[in-house]
């Protein structure tokens, strides 16, 4: 998957989404303020447990707190599983928490 295809997938999924229901205040109306355009392929430490690879590459599509280098969730797309998931900002590299399924399922899991 490339950035253009991922952007189309993101738009397509949100076009048919019911209102979002998450504790972090991300809504269909304010998503443009949090969206990463174009998506950015990034290297992550993987917190997924001993049976998973220690590091992965995934696309960042949304940043809960775009004005902070340390606060907020990142919504990512894992090209290997073809699912969306969550990560947290960390120094020196962000930490991938895990996959949650579709974009809407992931946003609602925040």
SVG drawing of the C-alpha trace seen along z (x, -y; Angstrom):
<svg xmlns="http://www.w3.org/2000/svg" viewBox="-24 -23 40 39">
<polyline fill="none" stroke="black" stroke-width="0.4" points="0.0,0.0 1.2,-3.5 0.3,-6.9 -2.2,-7.6 -4.0,-4.3 -4.1,-4.7 -5.5,-8.2 -8.3,-6.9 -9.0,-4.1 -9.2,-6.5 -11.6,-8.8 -13.8,-5.9 -14.1,-4.4 -15.0,-7.8 -17.6,-8.6 -19.7,-5.7 -19.0,-6.0 -21.6,-6.5 -20.7,-9.2 -17.5,-8.3 -17.7,-7.3 -14.4,-7.6 -13.1,-9.1 -10.5,-11.4 -12.9,-13.7 -12.0,-12.7 -15.1,-13.3 -15.9,-13.2 -16.0,-17.0 -12.6,-17.6 -10.6,-14.8 -9.1,-17.2 -7.3,-18.9 -5.7,-15.6 -5.1,-13.9 -1.6,-13.4 -1.7,-14.2 0.0,-12.5 0.3,-9.5 3.8,-9.0 5.6,-5.6 7.3,-5.3 9.4,-2.8 7.9,-1.7 8.9,0.3 6.4,3.1 4.7,3.6 2.7,6.6 4.3,9.3 7.0,11.9 5.5,13.7 5.6,10.5 8.6,8.8 10.3,6.3 9.9,3.5 7.5,2.8 6.9,0.2 3.5,-1.4 1.8,-4.4 0.8,-7.3 -2.6,-8.6 -3.8,-10.6 -2.2,-12.3 -4.4,-13.0 -2.2,-15.8 -0.4,-17.2 1.2,-20.1 2.9,-17.7 5.9,-15.5 5.0,-13.4 1.3,-13.4 -1.6,-11.6 -2.3,-8.5 -1.2,-8.0 -3.6,-6.1 -1.6,-3.9 -2.1,-1.5 -0.1,1.7 0.5,2.8 1.4,6.4 -1.9,7.1 -3.8,4.6 -5.5,3.2 -5.5,-0.1 -4.1,-0.3 -2.8,-2.6 0.6,-3.8 2.0,-6.2 4.7,-8.8 8.0,-7.9 11.6,-8.9 13.6,-7.8 10.8,-6.0 7.1,-5.7 5.6,-2.5 3.0,-0.4 0.4,0.9 -1.6,3.1 -4.2,3.5 -7.9,2.8 -9.4,3.6 -11.0,0.9 -10.2,-2.8 -13.6,-3.4 -13.0,-0.5 -9.6,-1.9 -10.9,-5.5 -13.6,-4.2 -11.1,-2.2 -9.2,-5.3"/>
</svg>
